Amino acid sequence: MEALHWKRPEVCGDGASCPEVAVTPDTVYLRSSLQPSAVAQLTTDEWRDLLAGIRNGEFDV
């Protein structure tokens, strides 16, 4: 795997429990700062669908 540049939301600062995202031209990688070795891999289409679902409240409980 190529070297990834991980980003986290600014509101997290140096917090220990934050989502982190790394984006390449074909893939979006997700992980938690609590378990950085557990990485999920999504296509860019899957990433767009996930963000749309979050914005539309599809995952609200």
Kinemage of the C-alpha trace (Angstrom):
@kinemage 1
@onewidth
@group {chain A} dominant
@subgroup {mainchain}
@vectorlist {calphas} color= white
{ca met a 1} P 0.000 0.000 0.000
{ca glu a 2} L 1.260 3.463 -0.845
{ca ala a 3} L 2.012 5.956 1.917
{ca leu a 4} L -1.252 7.599 2.930
{ca his a 5} L -1.860 11.119 4.191
{ca trp a 6} L -4.416 10.761 6.997
{ca lys a 7} L -6.728 13.664 7.858
{ca arg a 8} L -9.071 14.096 10.795
{ca pro a 9} L -11.771 16.686 11.514
{ca glu a 10} L -10.411 19.930 12.920
{ca val a 11} L -12.784 19.675 15.899
{ca cys a 12} L -10.842 16.597 17.036
{ca gly a 13} L -7.573 18.427 17.455
{ca asp a 14} L -5.234 15.905 19.030
{ca gly a 15} L -8.109 13.886 20.497
{ca ala a 16} L -7.718 10.144 20.830
{ca ser a 17} L -11.112 9.096 19.475
{ca cys a 18} L -11.510 10.533 15.994
{ca pro a 19} L -12.291 9.281 12.516
{ca glu a 20} L -9.444 9.599 10.031
{ca val a 21} L -9.651 9.589 6.230
{ca ala a 22} L -7.026 9.177 3.517
{ca val a 23} L -8.011 9.778 -0.102
{ca thr a 24} L -6.271 8.502 -3.236
{ca pro a 25} L -7.544 8.870 -6.815
{ca asp a 26} L -9.409 5.524 -6.700
{ca thr a 27} L -9.890 4.714 -3.026
{ca val a 28} L -10.951 6.285 0.252
{ca tyr a 29} L -9.507 4.757 3.413
{ca leu a 30} L -11.194 5.129 6.807
{ca arg a 31} L -9.941 4.316 10.269
{ca ser a 32} L -10.400 5.284 13.904
{ca ser a 33} L -7.589 6.933 15.787
{ca leu a 34} L -8.313 4.364 18.529
{ca gln a 35} L -7.448 1.460 16.188
{ca pro a 36} L -5.293 2.849 13.368
{ca ser a 37} L -4.393 -0.608 12.075
{ca ala a 38} L -8.063 -1.424 11.315
{ca val a 39} L -8.600 0.284 7.957
{ca ala a 40} L -11.766 0.216 5.841
{ca gln a 41} L -11.393 0.699 2.101
{ca leu a 42} L -14.131 2.236 -0.081
{ca thr a 43} L -14.372 3.163 -3.728
{ca thr a 44} L -15.018 6.834 -4.439
{ca asp a 45} L -18.633 5.960 -5.367
{ca glu a 46} L -19.120 4.116 -2.070
{ca trp a 47} L -17.648 7.114 -0.230
{ca arg a 48} L -20.069 9.496 -1.971
{ca asp a 49} L -22.988 7.188 -1.128
{ca leu a 50} L -21.903 6.969 2.511
{ca leu a 51} L -21.649 10.758 2.848
{ca ala a 52} L -25.030 11.229 1.168
{ca gly a 53} L -26.595 8.716 3.556
{ca ile a 54} L -25.107 10.501 6.562
{ca arg a 55} L -26.331 13.882 5.322
{ca asn a 56} L -29.809 12.468 4.652
{ca gly a 57} L -30.091 10.953 8.124
{ca glu a 58} L -30.163 7.330 6.926
{ca phe a 59} L -28.055 6.239 9.897
{ca asp a 60} L -29.814 8.247 12.608
{ca val a 61} L -31.141 6.101 15.417
